[in-house]
Amino acid sequence: MFWLALGLFGLAAPVERGRHARLFFSLSAIGGVVLTVVGLAGLGNWPQAMVLGLGLPDLPFHVRVDPLSSFFILLLGVASAAVSVFSAGYFERGGGGDIRLVCLQYHVFLASMVMVLVADDAYLFMVAWESMALASYFLVITDHRVAEIRRAGFIYLVVAHLGAIAILLAFGVLQLGQWTYTFDAMRNAPLSTGWGAVAFLLALIGFGAKAGFLPLHIWLPEAHPAAPSPVSALMSGVMLKTAVYGLLRVSFDLLQVQVWWWGVLALAVGLATAFYGAVFAAVQTDMKRLLAYSSIENIGVILTGVGLALVFHAYAMNLLAAVALAATLYHCLNHALFKTLLFLATGAVMHATRQRSLGKLGGLIGRMPWVAALALIGTLAIAGLPPLNGFVSEWLLFQSFLLSPGLPNSYLNMFIPIGTALLALVVALSGYVMVKFFGVVFLGLPREESLREAHDAGMAERVAMGWLAAWCVVLGLVPVLFLRALDPIFQLMVGATLRDSLDASSWMFVTAVSPEQASYSPIVFLLVIVAVIVLGGLGLRRWFSVQRRRAPAWDCGFGKRNARMQDTAEGYGQPIKQIFQVFLRLDRHHPSPFDPRPRYHSRIEDPIWERLYVPVARLVDRLSALVGVVQHGRIAVYLVYSFLTLLLLLALIL
C-alpha cells in the first residue's frame, strides 16, 4: 500500500521534473529496504495467513506469507531499492515520458508484484498479475511516439494476456469443481494424476509466457530495448522471477503429486531456452538486446533447476531435490542482482553517450571508471567466475546433475549426461558473451569522437549499483549462511533439508550432499586469487626494475593505433555465427570489392518468430478478412442479420 499511495501522490504532485524524481523515487527506495528486512525475517517463519477486507462481496482477498514468498519478497526488496535510487538520478536528467505518469506506473508495478507474491487465492493473484502486466506495458511504451516501441509493447501485451488465460485455466483445473478459489482449498483438492498434468502444463505455458521460456520468449528481446533502463532492470531482475515463483507455487505447493515426466519436460525446455538465449546473446550488437537474450539464457538455467527438482522429488530422492531447488532459488536471487546491475550500468552508459549500439562504443573505462568497475563485478558474477555469487548457484546445479545417476530410470540416466554437457556449453557461452559486453563497451579506444565527452554516473546511480555489487560479493563469499537461511523453503517444498550436509563442514565450505563427494570454498579461492595477483605484481615489478633499453614497439607498418584496429562486436560474434548458423536467420550485405566506401552489415532475425508467429499472424489476418465480409457498415444489412437470427430462433423453438 505504501508504493501505491506514493504513486498516487506522485501523480498529483505539482513539482518540476528533477525535484519530483529525487523525492518520490528516493522515498520508493525506503519501501525496498523495508521489504528486504521483511523478506529476511520471514525466511525462518511458519506460514502466516489472513483475510483482507477488500475484494467483492463474498469474495474477499486472502494473503499468506511463508518462506517461499518471503524469499521472493527479499529478492524484490533488494532489486527495487537499487532501481529506485538509480531512477531518482536517471529520471531527474531525462529518461522520457511524463514523470508523474511514470511515477504512478512504476509504483503500481512494484505494488502489484508484492501482491502476486502474497496472494493466497486465485482471485487476488489474477488481479495482481494483470495489474503487473498492464503497469509494465505502460512503462515499456513510455516513449510511445516511436513506432517500434509501440510494436514492442503490443507484442508484450498479447503474450502476457495469453499467458494469463493459461494461468486462469490452471487455477480452474486446480479447484476441481469445488466452487472455491483459495489456494488452501486447492492444496487439499483430490486431483487425479491426469488433471494434475493438465494443471502443470497450463501453469508451465502461462508462467512461461511471462518468464520467457522458449518459444514464448519473443516479447522479451523487443520490450527490454524499448523500455527505460530502470524498467528493463526491474522487468528482467524481478518480474521474470514472479513467473518462476508462480511455477514453483503450483508445482510444489498446490499440486500434491509430481510425476517424473513433468520434470523431464521442464528440464528439456529449460536447456533449450538457455542454449537459445546464449547463442543469440553472443551475436547481438545492441547492449540491451544482448542483456535481454542473456536473461532468456539465465531463465532457462533456472527452469533447468526446477525440472531436476521435479524429477528427484517424483522419485522420492528428496535430498537431491533440495539441492536442485537450492541451485534454482540461489540463481533466481543471483540473476536479480547481477542482471539488474548490468541493466543499470547500461542505462548510465546510454545517459552519458546517447548510444546503445556496441559498434559505436568503446574506451569508456577512462571516462566512466565507477560504472566500469561496478559493471565489471556484475560481468564476472554473471559469467559464473569464483568467488562471486554466480559461481555458487551454477556449481550447485552441476552437482545436481552429477549426483543424478542414481535415478531408477535408465532413459533418464542416458539423458542427464547430455543435459550436463549442454549446460556446460551454455555456461561457456555466457562467459564469452560477457567478455564481449565489457570489452567492447569499456576497453580499448573510443570508436566515436563524442565518447570523449562522456561523464561518469552521478552519486545516486553509483550508490544503487554499489548496493547490488556488494550483494554479489557477499553472496559469493558466504553462501553457506544464506543457504542455511533457505532451509525452511526446502522443508516446505520437498520435505528435505540441507542443514546436515551444510553443517558437515565449516562455514567456509559449501557442500551439496557430503564433503567427501564435493565441496567449494569461496574464501580459499579469494585468497589464492589475491596471492597470485600480489606475487605476480611483485615479480613483474622486480622484472622491470632491471636496467633495460627501451624502444618504440614495432607497429607492423600501420602507424599510430586507432579505434578501427579494434575488434568489433560484429567481428567478435562472427565465430558463433559460423558455428551456429543453422539456428540463425542471417541477412548479410557484402560490399563489392570495387566499392570506394565499402560497408558490411548483417541482420539476425529470430527464426521462431518467422516460422511460428508470422504464419499464425497471417492466418488470423485471413480469418479476420473473412469475418469482415459480413460487416458492410450499412444498417439495412445489420437489420437483415437480426431478422434472420429471429427466424432461426423461432424455427428452433417450434
DORO-169797 format. One record per atom (N, C-alpha, C, CB): x negated, y negated, z negated. Coordinates in steps of 0.2 Angstrom, whole numbers, plus 5000, padded with zeros to 4 digits. Glycine has a CB too. Layout:
N
XYZ...
//
This chain:
654
499650065000500050005000499649945000500550004994499049944997498549884997498349865004497949904993498149915008498049895015498649875019497749955019499149905018499749875022499949805020500349925020499949795013500049725011499549675013500049725003498949695014498349655016498449635024497649685015498749685027498849675034499449625035499049735038499949635031500549585032500349515030501049605027499949505025499649445023499249415028499249445016498849455031498349435036498749405042497949485038499349435044499749415049500049345048500349465051500149335042500549265040500049215039500949275035499349235038498849185035498749135040498249215033498849065039498649015044497948985043499148955043497449035044496749005044496449025050496449045038495848985051495448995058495149065058494948945059494949085064494749155065494149175060494449165072493649135060493049155056493249165049492449105057493549125046493749125039494249185038494049065036494649195042495149245042494849315042495649245048494349325047493949385047493549405041493549385053493249355038492749355032493249375026492449295031493849345025494249355020494549425020494749305019494949435025495349495025494949565026495949495030494449565030494049625031493649635025493649615038493349585022492949595016493449625010492649525014494049595010494549625005494649705006495149585004494749715013494849785015494349835013494949785023493749805013493149855010493249875003492549815011493549834999493649854992494149914992494049794988494649914996495049974997494650034999495649965002494150035003493750085005493350114999493350065011493050064995492650084990493050124984492350024986493650094983494150124978494350194981494750084977494450204987494650274990494050324989494850264997493450294990492850334989492750364982492150294991492950324977492950344970493450394969492950284965494050374971494650424970494550494973495250384973494250494979494050554983493550594979493850544990493050564976492550604972492850624966491950554971493250584963493550604957494050664958493950554953494450664964494950714965494650784967495350684970494050784969493750854971493850904966493050844973493750894960493750944955494450944951493250934950494950914953495550914950496050964953495950844950496550984949497051034952497550994956497451074946497951024960498450984964498950944960498751034969499050884962499550844959500050814964499150784955500650824962501250814967501750764964501550874970502050724968502650684966503050664971502350624962503650644970504150624975504250544974504850654973504150514980504250444980504950424982503750414986505150364979505750334980505850304987505950284975505550334992505550304999505850355003504850275001505950335010506250385015506950375016506150455012507350425018508050415019508450455013508250455026509050435013509450475008509450545008510250445008509350585003509250655003508650675007509850685006508250635009507550645012507050605010507650645020506850615003506350575000505650595003506350574993505150555002504450565004504150604998504050505005503750665000503350694995502650684996503550774995502250674991501550664991501150714987501350594990500550734989500150784985499450774986500350854987499050774981498350764981498050824978498050694977497650864982497250924980496550914982497550984983496150964981495450954983495250944990495051014980495650974994495650965002495750895004496051015005496350865002496550805004496050755000497250785001495750764994495350724991494650714995495150744984494450774998493850775002493950725008493650845004494450725011494550685017494750615015495150715021495050605009495050535007494450505005495550535000493950545003493250525002492950505008492850574998493050545013492750535020493050465023492950585025493650455022494050395024493750335021494750405024493650345014493450285010492750265012493450305003492250315012491550295014491550255021491150355014491850285026491850255033492250195033492150305038492850185030493150125031492850065027493850135028492550085021492150025018491649995022491850055011491250035026490750015030491049975036490250065032491550005039491849975045492149905044492350025048492449905038492749845036492249785035493249855029491749805031491249755030490949735037490649775026490749775041490549765048491049715052490349825052491649735051492149695055492249625053492849735054492049615047492049545044491549495048491849535037490949525050490549485054490649495062489849515053490949555064491049565071491549525073491249645072492149525070492749485072492649415071493349515069492249395066492049325065491749285071491649315059491349325075491049295080491349315087490249325080491949345087492249355093492649425092491849355099492449475097492749535096493449545100492849555089493749495103494349495107494949495103494249555111495549475106496149485103496349435098496249555100496949425096497249385091497049415084497949375092496649375080496349405074496949425070495849355071497449395070498049405065498349475067498549355065498449485073498749555076498249605075498949545083497549595076497049645075497049665068496349615077497049615063497049625056497649675054497049565052498249655056498849695055498749765057499449665058498549775064498549845067497949885063498349835074497449845061496849885058497049915051496249835057497449875048497649895041498249945041497849835036498649935046499149995047498850055049499649965052498350055053497950115055497650145049497450095060497350105044497050135038497550165034496650085035498050125033498650155028498950215030499150095027499050215037499350275040498950335039499550265047498250335040497850385039497850415032497150365041497850365027497950385020498550425019497950325015499150405022499750435021499750505024500350395024499450515030499350585033499050625028498950575039498450605024498150645020498450665014497450615018498950625011499350645005500050665006499350585001500250665013500950695014501050765012501150685021501550775009501750845007502450875009501750854999502650835015503250865018503150845026503850835015503450875030503450865037503650795039503850915041504150775036504450705037503950655036505150695033503650645030503150595029502550605034502950595022502350665035501750675039501850655046501650755039502450665049502550645056502650565056503150675059502950535051503050465051502350435051503450435045501950455046501250435046500850445052500850465040500950505055500550525061500650485067500650605063501350465068501550425073501350355072502250425074501350335066501150265064500350255066501250245057499950305064499250305065499150305073498950375062499550345077499450345084499650275087499850395087500150245085500350185088499850125086501050165085499650125079499250075077498550075081499150075070498350135082497650145085497750135093497450215084498350145096498450125103498450055104499150155105498750015099498749945100498049915099499149905095497649945094496949925093496449945100496649965087496649995103496250015109496349965114496450085111496949945115497149895120497049825118497849905123496649805113496549735111496449695116495949735106496049705121495849665127496349695133495149665129496949685132497449715136497549685143498149715133497149625144497249595151496749635156496949525150496349675153495949715158496349785160495249735155496349795166496749845169496549915166496849845176495849925166495549985164495750005157494749985165495749945153495849955146496649975145495749895142497049945149497749965148497850045150498249925153497450065156497550135158497250175153497050145164496650165149496450205144496950215138495750175142497250155136497750155131498350195133497950085129498550195139499150235141498950315141499350215148498350335143498150405143498150425136497450415146497850385132497850405124498550415122497450355120498950365123499650365120500050435123500050305122499950445129500350505132500050575128500250515139499350575128499150635125499350645117498350635126499250585114499450585107500150605106499350515104500650585110501350605109501450675111501750555113501150695116501150775117500950815112500750785124500350795109500150825103500650825097499450795101500950765096501450755091502050805091501650685090502250815098502850855099502650925097503050855106501950955099501751015097501751025089501051035100501550975086501450975078502150985075501150915075502650945078503350945076503651015077503750895079503451045082503751115084503451165079503651135091502751155077502451195072502751195066501651175072502951135063503251125057503951155057503351055055504251155063504951185064504851265063505251175071504351295066504251365065504051385058503651385070503651335055503451355048504051355043502951305046504551315044505051305039505551365040505451245040505551405046505851465047506651465045505551525043506951415048507751415047507951395040508051475049507451375035507651365028508051295027507051375024508051255032508351185032507951145026509051195031507351155026506951115021506351095025506751155015506051035023505551005026504850995022505750935029504851025016504251015011503751065013504551015004503151045012502551095013502651155008501951055012502851135002502951184996503351244999503151154990503951225002504351275004504051315010505051245007503651285014503351315020502851365017503051265025502451345012501951395009502251455007501651365003502951455005503251515002503751545007503651494996503751525013504151555018503951625021504251505025504451665021504251735023504151745031504751785021503551715033503451705040503151775043502951645042503351805048503051865051502451845055503551895056502051895056501351885060501551845067501051945061502051865070502151845077502351765076502751875080502751745072502951675071502351635068503551675066501951675064501351635061500951625067501051685056500851665072500451655078500651595082500351715082501351595083501651535086501451475083502451545087501551465076501451405072500751385073501651415065500251435073499551425073499351395080499151485072499651425085499451405092499751335093499751445097500351315091500651245091500251195087501351245089499951215081499551175077498851165081499451205071498651215084497951205087498051155093497751275090498551165097498751115103498851045100499351145107499251045095499450975093498950935090500050985088498550965085497950935082497350935087497750975075497350975091496850975096496850915101496751035100497450895102497550835106497350775103498350825108497350765096497150715093496350715092497450705086496150775091495450785089494950785095495250855086495250805101494850805107494550875109494350755107494950925107494750995109494851005117495151045105494451035120494551055127495151095128493851095130495551075133495551025138495950965137495751055145496050955130496450895128496050835127496850915123495450835129494950785127494950725131494250815127495350725137495250675142495350595140495750685147495750585134495850525132495250495128496450515127494850535126494350515121493750475125493950575118493450495130492950455134493250395137492650495139493850385137494150325140494350275135494850345144494650295129494850255124494250225120495250295119493750265119493150235115492850175118492650285113492650175124492350125128492850065128492150135135493450075128493950015129494049985122494650045131494050015117494149985110493649945108494350045105493749895103493149865100492749915096493449805095492149895095491649945092491849965085490949915092492149925080492349945074492949995075492549885070493349985079493950035080493650095083494449995085493250095088492950155090492550195085492350145096492250165080491950195074492450225070491550145070493050195069493550225064493850285068494050175062494050275074494350325078493950395078494550305085493250385080492850435080492650465074492150425084492450425069492250445062492750475058491850385059493350445058493950465053494550495057494150405050494750465062495450485065495350555067495650435070494850575071494750645073494750695067494050645077494450665061494450715056495150725053493950685050495650675054496350695051496650745055496750625052496450755061496650815065496350875063496550805073495750875061495450935058495750955051494650925057495950895047496250905041496950945042496350845037497350925047497950955048497851025050498250915054497351045055497251105057497051155051496751115062496651125046496451165040497051175036495951135037497451125035498051125030498551175033498451055030498651185039499151235042498851305042499351215049498251305044497951375045497751405038497251365048497551375033497351405027497751395021496651385025498251345022498651325016499451345017498651255014499751315023500451335024500551405027500651285029500051425031500051495033499751545028499751505040500151585026499851635021499451695023500451655016499551705030499151765033498751735039499651815035498151765039497751745045497551805049497051705043497551805056497451855060496751845063497951865065496351895064495651885067495651855074495351955067496151865078496051835085496251765085496551875089496551735079496651665079495951635078497051645073495551665074494851635073494451645080494451675068494551695083494151705089494351655094494251775092494951635095495251585100494951515098495951585100494951505091494651435089493951435090494851425081493551495089492851495090492651485097492551565088493051515102492951505109493051435111493351555113493651405109493751335111493251295108494451325109493051305102492551265099491851265102492451275092491651325104491051325108491051295115490751395108491651305118491651275125491751195124492351305128492051175119492151105118491451075117492651085113491051105112490451075110489951075116490151125105489951135120489451135126489651085131489551205129490351075132490551025137490350955135491351035138490550945129490350875127489650855127490550865120489150905125488450895125488150885132488050955122488450925137488250915144488450845147488450975148489050825146489250765148488950705145490050765148488750715138488450655135487750645137488450675127487450705140486750695142486650655149486450765143487250655152487150625159487550555159487450665164487750525153488050465153487550405154488550455147487750355157487350285157487750235153487250275164488250245150488650195146488550215139489350185148488350165134488250185127488850215124488050125124489450185125490050205121490250275124490550155121490250275131490450345133489950405131490450335141489350385131488850435128489050455121488150405128489250405117489450425110490150455110489450365106490550445114491250475115491150545116491650435120490750565121490650635123490250675117490250645130489850635114489450665108489950685103488950615106490450645102491050655097491350725099491550595097491550725106491850795108491350855106491950785116490750845107490250895105490250915098489550875107490250865094490250875087490950905084490150815083491550885087492150905085492250985087492750865088491850995093491851065095491451115090491551075102490851085087490551115082490951125076489851075080491351075074491751085068492251135069492151015067492551145075493051195077492751265077493451175083492151265079491751325078491751355071491051325081491651315066491651325059492251355057491351275055492851315059493451335057493651405060494051285060493451425066493551485069493151545065493351485076492551535063492251585060492551595053491451555059492751535049493051545043493751585044493251475040494051575049494751615050494551685051495051585056494051705055493851775056493651805050493251775062493251775046492951805040493551815035492451765037493951765035494551765030495051825032494951705029495151835038495551885041495351955039495651875048494651965039494452025037494252035029493752045041494451985025494351985018493651975016494652045015493251945021492551935019492551855017492051945025492751845011492951785008492351745007493351785002491751775005491151735003490851705009490651785000490851745015490651715021491151665024490551775026491751675023492251625025492151555021492951645023491951565015491751505011491151465014491651515003490651505016490051475019490251445025489551535020490651475030490851445036491251375034491251485040491751385029492151325028491651265025492651345023491151285021490651235018490351195024490151265014490151235029489751205035490251165039489551265040490951185039491451145043491551075039492051185043491651075033491851015029491250975029492051035022490651005028490050965027489850925034489451005025490050955039489950925046490450875047489950985051491050885045491550835045491350765042492250855042491050775036490850715032490150685036490650725025489750725038489150705041489250665048488650765043489750695052489950665058490250595057490350705062490650595051490950525050490450475048491450535044489950495045489350455043488950425049488950485037488650475052488150455057488450435064487650515059489050455065489350435071489650365070489950475074489950345064490150285063489550235063490550275056489050255060488450215060488150195067487850245056488150245072487950235078488450195082487850305082489150195081489550155085489450085082490250175083489350075076489250005073488649975076489250005065488050015076487449995080487549975087486950045079487950015090488149995097488549935098488550055100488949925093489349855093488849795091489849855087488349805087487849755086487449735092487449775080487249795096486949785102487349745107486649855105487949765108488449735113488549665111489049775113488649645104488649575102488049535104488849575095487449565103486849525104486649525112486349555100486849565116486649575123487149565128486249635124487849575126488349575131488349625136488449505134487949685134487849735138488049805135487149735141488249855138488349915135488049975140489049935134487849945146487549995151486850005149487549965158486650075148485950095147485450065152485950165146485650065158485250045163485049965163485550055170485349925158485149855158484949845151485749815159484749895147484449885140483749905140484949915135483449895134482849925133482449875128482449935139481949895125481449855121481849815115481149805125482349835113482749795108482449805101483449815108481949855100481649855093481349795091481249925093481049755095480649695094481149645092480249675099481749635095482249585094482749605089482549565100482849665088483349685083483049745078484049715086482549725074482249785070482649815065481649755067483149775062483649805057484049855060484049755053484349835066484849885069484449945072485149845075483849935074483449985077483250035071482849965080483050015066482850055060483450095057482550015054484050065057484650095054484950145059485150045052484950125066485150175071484650235071485150135078484050225070483550275070483750335065482850255069483950315059484250355054484850395057484350325047485350365059485850395062485750445068486450345065485250425072485050465078484650525075484550425082484250525071483950585068484450625064483350565063484950595061485450635057485850675062485850595053486050645068486550675072486150725077486850625077485450715077485050765081484950825077484450735083485150825070485050885066484350895064485250945070483950845063483250845060483250845053482850795064482850895050482750885042482350825041482550955039482350795035482850815029483450775029482450805023483750755034484350715034484950765034484450665040485550735034486150775032486450815038486750725030486250795044486550835050486250905050486350805056485650915047485250975047485651025043484550975046485851005037486151045032486751085035486351005026487251045038487851075040487751125046488351025042487251105050487151155056486751215053486651115061486351205048485951265045486451315042485451245040486951285039487451325036487851365041487951285031488051325046488451355052488051415055488651305057487351405056486951455059486951515054486251435060486851505048486851555043487551595043486751525036488151565044488751595045488751645051489351545046488451625057488351665062487851725061488051625068487351705058486851765057487051815052486151735054487551795047487751845042488351885045487951805036488551875051489251905054489151975056489451855059488552005057488552075060488952125055487852095060489152105049489552155045490252155047489452135038490452115052491152115054491352185056491352065059491952215054492152285056492552285063492652305051492152245068492452245074491852245079492952185075491752295083491152305087491152245093491152375091491752225095491852175101491652115098492552175104491852095092491652035089490852035087491952025082490552085085489852095084489452085091489652165081489752095096489452085103489552005105489752125108490051985103490251915105489851865101490951895105489751875094489451825090488751805092489451855083488351855094487651835096487651785102487251895097488151795106488151745112488351675109488751775117488851675105489051615102488451575098489651625097488051615095487451595091487051555096487151645087486851595102486451565107486751505110486251615113487351505111487651445114487651385109488451455116487751395103487751345098487051315098487951375091486551355098485851335098485651285104485351395098485951305110485951265116486251195115486251305122486851195112487151135110486751095106487851155107486451125101486051085096485451055099485851125090485151095104484551065108484751005112484251125112485351015116485650965120485750895116486250985124486050905110486250855106485550815104486550875099485050845102484350815101484150775107483850865099484250805113484050775120484450715121484150825125485050715119485550655121485250595116486250675119485150615110484950565105484250535106484950585098483850575109483150545111483350495117482650595114483750515121483950465127484250405124484350505132484750405120485050355117484650305114485650375112484250325109483750275105483250255110483550315099482950295114482350275118482550225123482050335121483050235126483250195132483450125129483750225136483850125123484050065121483550015117484650075116483150055113482750015108481950015110482850045101481750065114481050065115480850045122480750145115480250035123479950015130480049935130480350045135480149915137480149845138480849825140479649825144481049765139481749745141481849745148481949665139482449775150482549785158482849725161482949845159483149675156483449615159483149555155484249615158483049505159482649445155483149415150482549395161483749425150484249395145484149435138484949405147483849495138483749535132483249505127483549605134482849455130482349425126482649375121481849395130483249355122483649315118484149345113484049265122484049415113484449455108484349435101484449525110484849445097484749425090484849485086485149365088484649495080484749545075485449535072484249555070485749595069486349595066486349545060486649665064486949515059487049475053487049515046487649435053487049485041486949515034487549565033486949465029488149545035488749595034488649655038489349555036488449655044488349715048487749755045488149695055487249725043486649765040486849805034486049715038487249765030487549805024487949865025487949755019488349855030488849905032488449965035489349885038487949955039487550005042487150035037487149985048486849995033486450025027486750065022486149965023487450055021487850095017487950165020488550065016488050165026488150235030487450265030488350225037486950235032486250265032486050295025485750215034486250255020486050285013486450355012486250235008487050355014487450415013487050475017488150405015486850455023486550505027485950535024486350485034485550495021484950515017485050555011484450455015485550525007485750565000486050635002486250514996486450635006486750705008486250745011487350695012485750725014485250765017484750795011484850735022484650745006484150765001484450804995483850704998485050794994485350834988485950864990485450784982485950914995486650944997486950984992486450975004486451014988486751064983487251034978486151094979487150974976487550944971488250924975487250874969488250914981488850894984489250964986488750854991488851014988489151074989489551104983488651124992489251094977489551114971490151084970489051104965490151014972490750974971491351004975490650904972491151034981491651054986491951124984491351064993491651154979491851224977492651234976491451244971492951184973493651194972494051204978493951144968493851174984494151174990494051254993493851134995493451284992493351344994493851394990492651374994493851384984494351424980495051424982494251404972495251354983495951344985496151374992496051274985495651374997495751385004495651465005495351345009495151495003494951565005494851604998494351565009494951574993494951624987494251644985495351674987493751604987493051624985492651564983492651654991492051574980491651514978490951524979491751514970490551474981489851474982489451454976489751424988489751454970489451424964488851474962489851414958489051544963488451594961487851584965488751664961488051584972487451584976487051514976487651584984487451454974487051394974486651394967487551334974486951424962486651424955486051474955487151444950485951524960485451574960484751544961485551624966484751474963484151444964484151374961483851444971483651334961483651264958484051224963482951244957484151164960484551114964484151084970484751044960483551104971483151084977483251134983482351084975483551194982483651234987484351254989483251304985484551254995485151274997485151344999485451225003485651384997485651454999486351465001485451504993486451505007487051525009487451575005487051545017487051635004487351695001486851704995487451755005486151714997485751734991485051704994485651804990484551684989483951654991483551704994483551634984483651774993483251824997483351825004483351894994483951805006484151805014483851745017484851815014484051685014483851625017483951565012484251615024483551515013483551455008483251395012483351465001483451345010483151275013483151225008483651255019482551195008482351145003482251075006481851164998482651025006482550965010481950925006483150925010481950935000481450894996480750914999481450904989480650984999480051015002479850985009480051085002480350985013480250965020480050885020480950965024480350845015480250775015479450765013480650745010479250805008478550805005478050825011478450844999478250875014477750895020477750845025478050965023478350815027478350755032477950695030479050735034478050675023477650625021476850635020477850605014476750695018476050715018475650715025475950785015476050745030475750745037475650675039476250785042476150625038476050555040475550525037476750515039475450535030474950495026474250525028475050515019474150595029473550625031473350605038473550695030473850605042473750585049473550515050474350605053473850475046473650405046472950385044474150365042472750425038472050415036471550445041472050455029471750495044471250525049471250485055471550595051471750455057471750405063471350345061472350385065471450315055471050265053470350275052471350235046470150335050469450345050469150355057469350415046469550385061469350395068469150335071469850435072469650285071469550215074469050175070470250185075468850195064468350145061467650155064468350165053467550215068466850225071466750175076466850295074466150145077466050105082466150135089465250075082466550095093466750125100466750065105467350155100466550075111466650025116467350025119466150045122467649965119468249955121468349935128468649915116468749955132468849935139469549935141468349975144469749895146470549905148470649975151470649855153471249995149471450065152471550065159472150085148471450115162471550115170472250115171471250185173472450075176473150065177473450095183473349985178472950145186473150185192473350135198473750225190473050075198473150035204473849995204473050075210474250005198474849975198474849905195475350015195474349885192474349815190474649815183474649765194474949755181475249745175475949785174475449675174476049825168476649865167477249815167476549905160477749845169478449805169478949855168478549765175479549835167480149875165480349925170480749835163480149915176480349955182479950025181480249925189479450025178479050085177479250135172478350065175479750105168480050155163480550205165480350105157480650255162481150305163481850275162481050375159482250285166482950255165483450305163483250225172484050285160484550335158484750385164485150295155484750355170484950395175484450445177485050355182483750425176483250475178483150525172482550435179483250505166483250545160483750605160483350505154484350585163484850635163484850685170485550605163484350665174484350705181484250775180483750675185483750805175483750875175484350905172483150885169484750875168485350905166485850905172485650865160485850855176486250855182486150915186486250795186485450935187485250985192485451055189484550975193485351065182485451125179486151145178485151125172486551095177487251105175487751075180487451075168487451065187487851035192488551065193487451025198488551135192489151175193489751145189489051245192489551115183490151095179490251015180489851095171489850985184489950915185490250895192489250875184490650845193490850815199490450755201491650805199489950765205489450715206489650675213488750735207489650605212489750565218489150525219490450525218488750545224488050515224488050475231487550575224487650415230487450375236486750375237487750305235486450405242485750405244485650355249485550475246485150305247485050255252484650275258484650195249484650245263484250265269483450245268484450225276483050285270482350265269482050205272481850325272482550175277482350115281482750055278482450125288483050065272483450015269482949965266483950045264482949895267482449855264482549845257482549785268483249855255483349845247483749905245483749775246483449965245483750025243484050025236483350085244484650055236484950065229485250135229485550005228485150165223485450235222485850235217484850285221486450265217486950265212487350335212487450205212487550355206487950415206488450405201487450475204489050435202489650435198489850505196490150395201489950515189490150585187490850585185489650605181491250625187491950625186492050695181492350635192492550685177492650745173493050795177493150725167492850855178493150905183493850925180492750965184493950925174494550945171495150895172494550955163494950835173495450785174495650795182495150715174495150805186495350815193495750875195494750805197495550935191495850995193496451015189495251045192496550985183497150995179497650945179496851015172497450885177497850825175498150795182497550785171497650785187497850755193498450795196497250745197498350855197498950895200499550895196498750965201499550895190500150885186500450815187499950895178500050765187500250695188500650695195499750645188500350725200500650725207501350755207500150755212501350815203501950855203502550805199501850915199502350775194502850735191503050675195502450705184502550645199502750595204503250625209502150565208503150685212503650715216504350725213503350775219504350755207504950765204505350695202504850805197504950645201505250585199505550555206504750535197505250565211505450545218506150575219504950555223506150645218506750675219507350655215506650755218507150645209507750615204507950545206507450615197507450515209507650445211508050435217506950405212508150495220508650495226509350475224508650555230509550505218510250495215510350425212510350545210509750385212509850315209509750265215509350305204510350235217510350185223510450115220510850205228510550105214510750045211511350015213510149995214511850055216512550025218513050055213512650045225513450015211513950035206514450085208514349965203514550075215515050125218514850195218515250105225514150205219513850265219513950295212513150265221513750255207513750275200514550295198513450225195515050265200515650275199515850345202516150225201515650355208515750425211515450475207515450425218514850465204514550515200514950535194513850495198515250475191515650485185516250525186515850415182516550505192517150535194517050615195517450505200516550635199516350705200516250735193515750705205515950705189515750735182516450755179515350695178516950705179517550715176517950775179517950655176517950775186518250835189517950905187518150825197517250905186516950965184517150985177516150955185517150935173517350955166518050975166517250885161518550945169519250975170519251045172519650925174518851055177518851125180518651175175518451125187518151155171517851205166518351215161517151175163518751165159519251165153519751205156519451095151520051195162520551235164520351305166520951205170
//
